[in-house]
Amino acid sequence: MNYRSPVVLFVVVLALAMLAGGIAIFAPALLKVALLFLSVIPILITVVGVLDCISSGKSSNTILLWIIIMILAPLLGPLLWFAWGRRNT
């Protein structure tokens, strides 16, 4: 197949332009969905961490301290709880 043909070049450029136009049309909607998804992740991790902390059976002072840590640091707090707090406190 001869890729230097003007017809093939025209079709390839036209297909790329149509693809870029489609991406440009749907990019704002995809960006909103991605931002919504990324904003929900820390909330879910925090809720799961708090619920796990409450049901852990530790003393009430320890639970209160960990809940405060998780609320003040919504992503780091629960990750610290799951990595270190469940076993060591």
C-alpha positions as CSV (number, residue, x, y, z in Angstrom):
1,M,0.0,0.0,0.0
2,N,1.3,3.4,-0.9
3,Y,1.1,5.6,2.2
4,R,2.3,8.7,0.3
5,S,-0.9,8.9,-1.7
6,P,-2.7,12.2,-1.2
7,V,-6.0,10.4,-0.7
8,V,-4.6,8.3,2.1
9,L,-3.0,11.3,3.7
10,F,-6.2,13.2,3.4
11,V,-8.3,10.4,5.1
12,V,-5.8,10.1,7.9
13,V,-5.7,13.8,8.6
14,L,-9.5,14.0,8.4
15,A,-9.8,11.1,10.9
16,L,-7.4,12.7,13.3
17,A,-9.2,16.0,13.1
18,M,-12.5,14.3,13.8
19,L,-11.0,12.4,16.7
20,A,-9.6,15.6,18.2
21,G,-12.9,17.3,17.7
22,G,-14.7,14.5,19.5
23,I,-12.2,14.6,22.4
24,A,-12.6,18.4,22.6
25,I,-16.4,18.1,22.8
26,F,-16.4,15.4,25.6
27,A,-13.4,16.6,27.6
28,P,-15.3,19.0,29.9
29,A,-17.8,16.3,30.9
30,L,-15.0,13.7,31.4
31,L,-13.1,16.2,33.5
32,K,-16.1,16.8,35.7
33,V,-16.6,13.1,36.2
34,A,-12.9,12.6,37.0
35,L,-12.9,15.5,39.5
36,L,-16.0,14.1,41.2
37,F,-14.5,10.7,41.4
38,L,-11.2,12.1,42.9
39,S,-13.1,14.1,45.4
40,V,-15.2,11.2,46.6
41,I,-12.2,8.9,47.3
42,P,-10.9,10.7,50.4
43,I,-14.5,10.9,51.8
44,L,-15.0,7.2,51.4
45,I,-11.7,6.3,52.9
46,T,-12.4,8.6,55.8
47,V,-15.8,7.1,56.5
48,V,-14.5,3.5,56.2
49,G,-11.6,4.4,58.5
50,V,-13.9,6.0,61.1
51,L,-16.3,3.1,61.1
52,D,-13.4,0.6,61.4
53,C,-12.0,2.6,64.3
54,I,-15.3,2.7,66.1
55,S,-15.7,-1.0,65.8
56,S,-12.2,-1.9,66.8
57,G,-12.9,-2.3,70.5
58,K,-10.1,0.0,71.6
59,S,-10.5,2.4,74.5
60,S,-12.8,5.4,74.0
61,N,-9.9,7.9,74.3
62,T,-7.9,6.1,71.6
63,I,-10.9,6.0,69.3
64,L,-11.6,9.7,69.8
65,L,-8.0,10.6,69.1
66,W,-8.0,8.6,65.9
67,I,-11.3,10.0,64.7
68,I,-10.0,13.5,65.2
69,I,-6.8,12.6,63.3
70,M,-8.9,11.2,60.4
71,I,-11.2,14.2,60.2
72,L,-8.3,16.7,60.3
73,A,-6.3,14.7,57.7
74,P,-9.0,13.1,55.5
75,L,-6.6,11.0,53.4
76,L,-3.5,10.6,55.5
77,G,-5.4,9.9,58.8
78,P,-7.3,6.8,57.6
79,L,-4.2,5.5,55.8
80,L,-2.2,5.9,59.0
81,W,-5.0,4.1,60.9
82,F,-5.0,1.1,58.5
83,A,-1.2,0.9,58.4
84,W,-0.4,1.5,62.0
85,G,-3.2,2.3,64.4
86,R,-5.2,-0.9,64.1
87,R,-2.3,-3.0,65.4
88,N,-0.3,-0.8,67.6
89,T,-2.7,1.4,69.7
